[in-house]
Protein backbone atom coordinates (compact mmCIF):
# COMPACT_ATOMS: atom_id res chain seq x y z
CA UNK A 1 0.00 0.00 0.00
CA UNK A 2 1.10 3.56 -0.67
CA UNK A 3 1.27 4.51 2.99
CA UNK A 4 -1.02 7.44 2.24
CA UNK A 5 -3.84 5.82 4.20
CA UNK A 6 -1.73 5.81 7.36
CA UNK A 7 -1.36 9.59 7.19
CA UNK A 8 -5.05 9.84 6.32
CA UNK A 9 -5.94 7.78 9.41
CA UNK A 10 -3.67 9.89 11.62
CA UNK A 11 -5.24 13.07 10.26
CA UNK A 12 -8.75 11.70 10.80
CA UNK A 13 -8.03 10.78 14.43
CA UNK A 14 -6.46 14.20 15.06
CA UNK A 15 -9.44 15.93 13.45
CA UNK A 16 -11.84 13.97 15.67
CA UNK A 17 -10.00 15.30 18.73
CA UNK A 18 -10.07 18.83 17.29
CA UNK A 19 -13.81 18.47 16.69
CA UNK A 20 -14.35 17.62 20.36
CA UNK A 21 -12.75 20.95 21.23
CA UNK A 22 -14.71 22.78 18.55
CA UNK A 23 -11.56 23.56 16.55
CA UNK A 24 -12.67 21.52 13.55
CA UNK A 25 -16.11 23.05 13.15
CA UNK A 26 -14.72 26.37 11.91
CA UNK A 27 -12.85 24.58 9.11
CA UNK A 28 -15.90 22.51 8.21
CA UNK A 29 -18.08 25.64 8.09
CA UNK A 30 -15.66 27.36 5.72
CA UNK A 31 -15.72 24.29 3.50
CA UNK A 32 -19.52 24.45 3.26
CA UNK A 33 -19.62 28.23 2.71
CA UNK A 34 -17.14 28.10 -0.16
CA UNK A 35 -18.89 25.07 -1.72
CA UNK A 36 -22.18 26.99 -1.80
CA UNK A 37 -20.63 30.16 -3.19
CA UNK A 38 -18.60 28.40 -5.87
CA UNK A 39 -21.17 25.75 -6.82
CA UNK A 40 -24.35 27.72 -6.34
CA UNK A 41 -27.58 26.61 -4.69
CA UNK A 42 -28.22 25.34 -1.20
CA UNK A 43 -29.27 21.77 -2.02
CA UNK A 44 -26.48 19.14 -1.82
CA UNK A 45 -28.29 17.15 -4.55
CA UNK A 46 -27.48 19.93 -7.03
CA UNK A 47 -23.95 20.67 -5.84
CA UNK A 48 -21.45 17.79 -5.54
CA UNK A 49 -18.92 19.97 -3.65
CA UNK A 50 -21.60 20.91 -1.12
CA UNK A 51 -22.67 17.28 -0.79
CA UNK A 52 -19.06 16.35 -0.02
CA UNK A 53 -18.70 19.23 2.46
CA UNK A 54 -21.91 18.36 4.32
CA UNK A 55 -21.00 14.65 4.35
CA UNK A 56 -17.62 15.45 5.90
CA UNK A 57 -19.24 17.74 8.49
CA UNK A 58 -21.57 14.93 9.53
CA UNK A 59 -18.61 12.53 9.77
CA UNK A 60 -17.24 14.79 12.51
CA UNK A 61 -20.61 15.12 14.27
CA UNK A 62 -21.02 18.79 13.44
CA UNK A 63 -24.49 19.90 14.66
CA UNK A 64 -27.14 20.26 11.95
CA UNK A 65 -27.78 23.83 13.08
CA UNK A 66 -24.12 24.70 12.32
CA UNK A 67 -24.39 23.10 8.88
CA UNK A 68 -27.56 25.06 8.05
CA UNK A 69 -25.99 28.31 9.29
CA UNK A 70 -22.94 27.76 7.08
CA UNK A 71 -25.17 27.10 4.05
CA UNK A 72 -27.08 30.34 4.70
CA UNK A 73 -23.80 32.24 4.94
CA UNK A 74 -22.85 30.77 1.59
CA UNK A 75 -26.12 31.86 -0.04
CA UNK A 76 -25.93 35.30 1.58
CA UNK A 77 -29.00 34.83 3.78
CA UNK A 78 -26.71 35.42 6.74
CA UNK A 79 -23.80 37.84 6.59
CA UNK A 80 -20.42 36.11 6.68
CA UNK A 81 -16.77 36.40 5.70
CA UNK A 82 -15.80 36.28 2.03
CA UNK A 83 -13.69 33.11 1.98
CA UNK A 84 -11.73 31.97 -1.05
CA UNK A 85 -10.15 28.60 -1.78
CA UNK A 86 -6.39 28.52 -2.42
CA UNK A 87 -3.94 25.66 -2.97
CA UNK A 88 -0.27 26.03 -1.98
CA UNK A 89 2.40 23.61 -3.15
CA UNK A 90 5.74 23.02 -1.49
CA UNK A 91 8.39 20.70 -0.14
CA UNK A 92 9.15 19.35 3.31
CA UNK A 93 12.12 17.64 4.99
CA UNK A 94 13.69 14.95 2.82
CA UNK A 95 12.12 16.45 -0.30
CA UNK A 96 8.57 15.25 0.37
CA UNK A 97 5.88 16.96 -1.71
CA UNK A 98 3.10 18.92 -0.03
CA UNK A 99 -0.24 20.18 -1.30
CA UNK A 100 -1.85 22.52 1.23
CA UNK A 101 -5.55 23.28 0.77
CA UNK A 102 -6.59 26.59 2.32
CA UNK A 103 -9.76 28.62 2.76
CA UNK A 104 -9.18 32.18 3.88
CA UNK A 105 -10.68 35.65 3.99
CA UNK A 106 -7.20 37.23 3.94
CA UNK A 107 -4.95 35.86 1.20
CA UNK A 108 -1.87 37.92 2.12
CA UNK A 109 -1.97 36.98 5.82
CA UNK A 110 -2.43 33.29 5.11
CA UNK A 111 0.34 33.19 2.48
CA UNK A 112 2.71 34.78 4.98
CA UNK A 113 1.68 32.31 7.71
CA UNK A 114 2.14 29.27 5.44
CA UNK A 115 5.54 30.51 4.28
CA UNK A 116 6.65 31.08 7.91
CA UNK A 117 5.51 27.61 9.05
CA UNK A 118 7.32 25.96 6.15
CA UNK A 119 10.49 27.93 6.91
CA UNK A 120 10.33 27.11 10.61
CA UNK A 121 10.19 23.35 9.94
CA UNK A 122 12.71 23.04 7.08
CA UNK A 123 10.16 23.29 4.27
CA UNK A 124 9.90 25.57 1.26
CA UNK A 125 7.02 27.06 -0.71
CA UNK A 126 6.95 26.07 -4.38
CA UNK A 127 5.43 27.55 -7.50
CA UNK A 128 1.97 26.54 -8.71
CA UNK A 129 2.30 23.17 -10.45
CA UNK A 130 5.65 22.34 -8.85
CA UNK A 131 4.35 19.20 -7.09
CA UNK A 132 0.70 18.79 -8.12
CA UNK A 133 1.74 16.58 -11.05
CA UNK A 134 2.74 13.97 -8.46
CA UNK A 135 -0.86 13.63 -7.20
CA UNK A 136 -4.31 12.62 -8.44
CA UNK A 137 -7.56 14.09 -7.16
CA UNK A 138 -9.66 11.19 -5.85
CA UNK A 139 -12.36 10.25 -3.40
CA UNK A 140 -10.74 8.36 -0.52
CA UNK A 141 -12.77 6.19 1.86
CA UNK A 142 -11.35 4.22 4.79
CA UNK A 143 -13.17 1.18 6.19
CA UNK A 144 -12.05 -1.00 9.12
CA UNK A 145 -11.46 -4.63 8.10
CA UNK A 146 -13.10 -5.74 11.33
CA UNK A 147 -16.40 -4.24 10.08
CA UNK A 148 -16.36 -6.46 6.97
CA UNK A 149 -17.79 -9.96 7.42
CA UNK A 150 -17.13 -11.35 3.94
CA UNK A 151 -14.03 -9.88 2.26
CA UNK A 152 -14.67 -11.23 -1.25
CA UNK A 153 -18.30 -10.14 -1.26
CA UNK A 154 -17.31 -6.72 0.10
CA UNK A 155 -14.70 -6.11 -2.59
CA UNK A 156 -17.04 -7.20 -5.40
CA UNK A 157 -19.81 -4.95 -4.04
CA UNK A 158 -17.50 -1.95 -3.72
CA UNK A 159 -16.30 -2.33 -7.30
CA UNK A 160 -19.93 -2.58 -8.44
CA UNK A 161 -20.66 0.65 -6.54
CA UNK A 162 -18.12 2.46 -8.69
CA UNK A 163 -14.85 2.21 -6.75
CA UNK A 164 -11.72 2.44 -8.90
CA UNK A 165 -9.35 0.63 -6.56
CA UNK A 166 -9.20 -1.08 -3.15
CA UNK A 167 -6.05 -1.55 -1.07
CA UNK A 168 -5.72 -3.20 2.32
CA UNK A 169 -3.17 -2.64 5.03
CA UNK A 170 -2.91 -2.67 8.82
CA UNK A 171 -6.53 -3.57 9.47
CA UNK A 172 -8.13 -1.16 7.01
CA UNK A 173 -9.41 -0.98 3.45
CA UNK A 174 -8.58 2.12 1.43
CA UNK A 175 -11.16 2.66 -1.31
CA UNK A 176 -10.39 5.09 -4.13
CA UNK A 177 -13.16 6.56 -6.28
CA UNK A 178 -13.58 9.18 -8.96
CA UNK A 179 -14.78 12.58 -7.73
CA UNK A 180 -18.19 11.99 -9.30
CA UNK A 181 -18.72 8.56 -7.65
CA UNK A 182 -17.42 9.44 -4.17
CA UNK A 183 -20.78 10.33 -2.58
CA UNK A 184 -22.56 7.39 -4.26
CA UNK A 185 -20.01 4.86 -2.94
CA UNK A 186 -19.97 6.39 0.53
CA UNK A 187 -23.77 6.48 0.79
CA UNK A 188 -24.08 2.89 -0.47
CA UNK A 189 -21.65 1.70 2.21
CA UNK A 190 -23.79 3.49 4.82
CA UNK A 191 -26.93 1.84 3.43
CA UNK A 192 -25.26 -1.58 3.70
CA UNK A 193 -24.37 -0.74 7.32
CA UNK A 194 -20.64 -0.83 6.63
CA UNK A 195 -19.11 1.80 8.87
CA UNK A 196 -16.97 4.38 7.08
CA UNK A 197 -14.04 5.37 9.28
CA UNK A 198 -13.35 8.44 7.17
CA UNK A 199 -14.12 9.72 3.72
CA UNK A 200 -13.09 12.82 1.81
CA UNK A 201 -11.80 14.18 -1.48
CA UNK A 202 -8.02 14.09 -1.39
CA UNK A 203 -4.91 14.55 -3.45
CA UNK A 204 -3.60 10.97 -3.60
CA UNK A 205 0.12 10.59 -4.44
CA UNK A 206 1.00 8.59 -7.55
CA UNK A 207 4.11 7.33 -5.71
CA UNK A 208 5.50 7.82 -2.22
CA UNK A 209 8.80 8.61 -0.48
CA UNK A 210 10.29 6.77 2.51
CA UNK A 211 12.45 8.78 4.89
CA UNK A 212 14.67 7.96 7.86
CA UNK A 213 13.17 8.13 11.35
CA UNK A 214 14.82 11.51 11.94
CA UNK A 215 13.55 13.00 8.68
CA UNK A 216 10.09 11.45 9.16
CA UNK A 217 9.87 13.05 12.60
CA UNK A 218 10.76 16.46 11.13
CA UNK A 219 8.25 15.97 8.32
CA UNK A 220 5.42 15.06 10.70
CA UNK A 221 6.13 18.12 12.86
CA UNK A 222 5.79 20.30 9.76
CA UNK A 223 2.62 18.57 8.58
CA UNK A 224 1.00 18.87 12.01
CA UNK A 225 1.96 22.55 12.30
CA UNK A 226 0.36 23.26 8.92
CA UNK A 227 -2.72 21.22 9.79
CA UNK A 228 -3.17 23.18 13.05
CA UNK A 229 -3.50 26.50 11.18
CA UNK A 230 -7.12 27.68 11.21
CA UNK A 231 -7.15 28.43 7.47
CA UNK A 232 -5.75 25.05 6.40
CA UNK A 233 -8.39 22.54 5.32
CA UNK A 234 -6.14 19.65 4.27
CA UNK A 235 -2.46 18.78 4.04
CA UNK A 236 -1.65 16.17 1.41
CA UNK A 237 1.75 14.51 1.20
CA UNK A 238 3.61 11.72 -0.57
CA UNK A 239 5.41 10.73 2.64
CA UNK A 240 5.25 6.97 3.27
CA UNK A 241 5.31 5.81 6.89
CA UNK A 242 5.79 2.16 7.83
CA UNK A 243 3.89 0.60 10.75
CA UNK A 244 7.14 0.32 12.71
CA UNK A 245 8.03 3.94 12.03
CA UNK A 246 4.52 5.07 12.96
CA UNK A 247 4.71 3.24 16.29
CA UNK A 248 8.04 4.91 17.07
CA UNK A 249 6.80 8.35 16.07
N, C-alpha and C positions, 0 to 999 in steps of 0.2 A: 504494500500500500504506500501511497505517496508520503504519508506522514502528515498531510494537511489536516486530516480529520482529528489528529491529536491536538493540534493547535485550536481547531474549531471547538473541540470538547472543552479545552481549558477556558477558552473565551466564553463559552456558553455558561460554564459553572461560575466564572467570575461575574458575568452579567446578571446571573440569578442573585448573587449576593448584593450586587449594586442595586438591583430592583427592590430588594428588601429594605434598603436604606433610602429608596426613592430616587437614587442617582440616575437610574436607567430610564425612568419615565420621561425625563426631559428630552433625552435622545430619541425615544420612541415617538414622542409628540412631534418633534421636528420632522421626523421621517414621514409621518402622516400628512403634516401641513404641506411639505414640499410635493408629496405625491399628488395631493389634491390640486395644488396650484399649477403643476407641470402637466398633469394628465387630464385636468378638468373634471367636473362633476363631483358628487358626494357619494355615489353608489359604487361600492367595490366591484360589483358585477360589470360595470362599464369602464373600470380603470384597473388594469392588472397591477400597476405599481401600488395603488391604494390597497388593493386586496392583499398584496404581499406585506405592506406596512401594518395593516390591521391584524393580519394573521400573526406576525411577529410580536405585536403588542400583546395579543392574547396569550402567546406562548409564555410571556413573562408576567402574566396575571395583572396586566394593567387594567384598572377599573374601566368599565364601559363608559362611565361619565367622562373620564379623561379622554377616551378615544373620540367620543362625540364632540367634545370641546375642541379638540385638535382639528377635526374635520371642519367645524364651523369657522375656525381661524383660517383654514385653507380656502374656504369659499368666500371669506370676507364678512360672514354674518357676525363674527366677533373680531374685534381689532386685535392684531397680533404682529409680531416681528416679521420683517421681510427676509426670510431665509433663502439662501441659494445653495445649490449643491455643487461641490468642487471636489475634484480628485487630484491628489498630490502623489507623485512618484518619487522614489528615492532608494537609497541603499543603506544597509545596516552593517554591523560588524561581520567580518568574514565575507563581505560582498553579497549578502542576501538581498533579494529584491523586495521592495515594499510598495504596496498600493494603499494609500490612506484616503478613505472616503469621509468627506467632511460636509456638514451643513452649518452654515454660519450667517449671521446678519452683519458681520463686519469682516470682509475679505482681508483687508490689510492686517488687522490684529491677529487673525487666525494664521495667516501665512507666516507672520513673524514668530508666533508661538511654535508652530510646527518646525520651522527652521531652527529655533533655539533648542527644542527638545532633541532633534536629530543631532545637532552639534554637541550637546551635553553628553550624549550616549554613543559617540563615535559613529554617527550616521551622517549622510549627506543628502541634500535635496537634489533631485534630478530634473531634467527637462520633461515636458509632456511627451509621452511615447517612449521614454528611455527604458522602461521596464515592462510596460503593459503588454508588449508582444510576447512576454513569457507566461501570460495568464489567459484563461478563457472565462467568460462570464457564464455561470451555470447556476441552476438551482441545486442546493446541497442539503440533503436530509439525513439526519443521523438517527438510527434505530438501535436499541439495545438487543443483542442476540438473545438474551434471556426472555425477551417478550415475544420471540418467534417460536412457535411450537413445531412447525414443519418447515425446515429450511428450503427444500426443493420447491414446495408449493409456494412459499413466500417469494422466492426469487422469480418464479414464473409469473406470479400475479403482478409483481412490481414491474416487470418488463412489459406485461400487457397494459399496465396503467399508463405507460409512456416513458418509463425511466430509460436513460441512455446507457447507464453503467452501474454496477454494484460491486463494491469492494468490501472485504471483511478484515477486521484486525482488532485485536485486544478487546474482544467482547462486544464489538459494535459492527453494524452495517453502515456503509457510507453510500448513499444513493445519489447519483448525479442525474439531473434532468435538464431539458432545455428551459429557457426562461418562460416560454409559453405554457409548458406542461407542469411547472412547479406546483402551482396551487391545486391542480387536478390530482396529481399524485399524492400530495400531502393530505388533501381532503379525503381521498379514497382510503388511505391508511387509517385515518381517524374513523371512517365509517366501518372499517373492518376491525376496529378496536385494537389496532396495533399502535402502541404509544410512540409518538415521535419525540425523541429526546431534544432535538433542535432542528430547525429548518429555516433557511434564509437564502437569498440570492448572494452569491459570493464570486470573487475572482479566484478561480482554482488554478494553481500552477501547473503548467504542462510538464515540468520536471522540477525536482527539488535538490536542495543543497544540504549536505551533512557537515556540521562543524564540530570542533573539539568541545569538550565540556566548558572550558574557559570562554571560548567564543560564543557558545550557545547561551551561557549565563548572561553575557553582555547583551546578546541579541534579545533575549527575553525581557531584560530590564528596559531596553528601548521600546519594545513592542508594548509592554504594560504601561509605560509612561505616556506613550501616544494614545493608547486606548483609554486612559484615565482623563484625557482632555475632554471637556464638556462638548466641544464642537465635533469631535471625532465619532463617526458612526461605526466604522469598521476599519480594522487593520488587516490587510491580507499579505501573506508572506510565502516565499518558497522554501522557508527553513524546514528541514526534516528533523524530527526529534525521535530517537528510539525510545522504547519503553524503559530501558535501563537508564538512559540519560534523563528521561522525564522524572523517574523516581528520585534520582540524585538531585535534580534541580528543585 
